[in-house]
Amino acid sequence: MFYPAYINLQDQKCLVIGGGTVAERKVVAMLISGGDVTVISPDATELVAFLAHSGTIRWHKRQVKAGDTNGYFLVCAATDFTHINTAVFREAHEKNKIRLVNVVDVIPQCTFAAASVVTDGELMLSISTSGKSPATSRRIREHFEKVLHASSLYTLGYEDGKPVPIENQGLPYPVYFLLEGRTCIILCQQKTPEIERRISLLNRCGAAVVHIAPHKLKSHHLKDAFLVVADNVSMVNTVSKGESGFISEYLDKPSAGIYFTPNLVIDDNLIISVSSRKSSDIHKARILHKQLTNQFENNGYGAFIEFLGTLRPEVLKAFPTSKKRAEFFDTLIDTVKPESPEPQTCCFRFTNPECSAECLFNWIRSDNLERANTFTTALLAAHSGNRKQNW
């Protein structure tokens, strides 16, 4: 499981390596959240080039080189070349000790994963499958866009096919921290319900949780910490001595920290975060949170995502590009055994909670793993050119 967090990116220096469609989405999300964005890439999409020419971002039209990641708060590598992405991760995270580094589609080389995000201007929802099924994350996002009349960050930047300006909307930057084995410090006088909630989430994410009493905190404790969660901002300020590498959350003053933890709906590796932009929208957020809890928790979505996650190593070997992998998963989760001549697409029980169609989602929900595995094996063989699909 990944740890859901909303980061304050206002005026923070962000670097994106790559200029393709995936990099473009990263740039848009960072700009909406107030990031100070630089792109390094020999080529770029029409929107990235437009934003650079208008002065919204900086674009260095060249290949990345040694030393480029120095001084950044957040770094994202989104090129099509594995060796370049790996080199960026090693320099940024291992050499320069930058805490927030993301390599697209390579979980082991990430300290955070991006989230699918929708917003109606008042509420913001982010969706993660902990890297196990981006395709499922996208389907849930598209469902929210329809039922909530919300917009996705993926749809911004173009009008009538032409690039348009991207403005800072003051939104937080939703991400999911990868905390397996990372040191996370808890500072509190006593374990309040909110502190207990953080500790529970950190433990579920595999973090190395260290509880330190405020009066025992020393500056050396903060040096290698990835996250610091504190009851009070003054607990850290008195001993930090300029140490700013760690990522902080302060329960007494969320705006003073680097991130905050939103309200959550969790079903294994499915995590849906709900937050409001203004205090006046908190009640609306609570109502939506309750509705989503009833819809998504304990209804098979987590088991479905876990099944798809077990396929990823084999799919990575079978298909050389992220596009081909995405196409395979789309076909896999969309396919419904036809009961009529008309083609059907899996509905994920979004519009019909009682749907009983013959599809992978319902097989997993009903614990029919033998049928799911047989279908998946046949489809993988067909798509990789070994033999024809056989139901």
VENGIJO-V875506 format. One record per residue. PSI is psi as a letter, one per 30 degrees, with the letter a starting at -180 (none if undefined). Layout:
PSI / PSI
//
This chain:
k / l / j / k / k / j / k / j / g / j / g / k / j / k / k / k / j / l / g / a / e / e / e / e / e / e / e / e / e / e / e / e / g / g / l / j / k / k / k / j / k / e / l / l / l / e / e / e / e / e / e / e / f / f / g / e / l / k / j / j / i / l / l / k / l / k / f / f / f / k / g / l / e / k / k / k / j / h / l / g / j / e / e / e / e / e / e / e / e / e / e / e / e / e / e / f / h / k / e / j / k / k / j / k / g / i / e / f / h / k / f / l / k / l / k / k / k / l / k / g / f / e / l / k / k / k / k / k / g / h / f / f / i / e / e / e / e / e / e / e / e / e / e / e / e / e / f / f / h / l / k / k / f / f / f / l / f / k / k / h / g / k / k / l / l / k / l / j / g / g / k / l / j / k / l / j / k / j / g / j / f / k / k / k / k / k / j / l / e / l / j / l / e / e / e / e / e / e / e / e / e / e / e / f / f / g / l / j / k / k / k / k / k / e / f / f / k / l / e / f / e / f / e / g / k / e / k / k / k / k / e / k / e / f / e / e / e / f / f / e / h / f / j / g / e / l / k / k / k / j / f / f / i / e / f / f / l / f / l / l / j / l / k / k / k / k / j / c / g / k / k / k / k / k / l / k / e / l / f / f / g / e / e / e / e / e / e / e / e / e / e / e / e / e / e / f / k / h / g / f / e / e / e / e / e / e / e / e / e / f / f / e / e / e / e / e / e / f / k / f / l / e / e / e / e / e / e / e / e / e / e / e / f / f / k / k / j / k / f / l / f / k / k / l / k / k / f / g / g / e / f / j / f / g / k / g / l / j / l / e / e / e / e / e / e / g / g / i / f / e / e / e / e / e / e / e / e / e / e / e / e / e / f / g / g / e / l / l / k / j / none
//
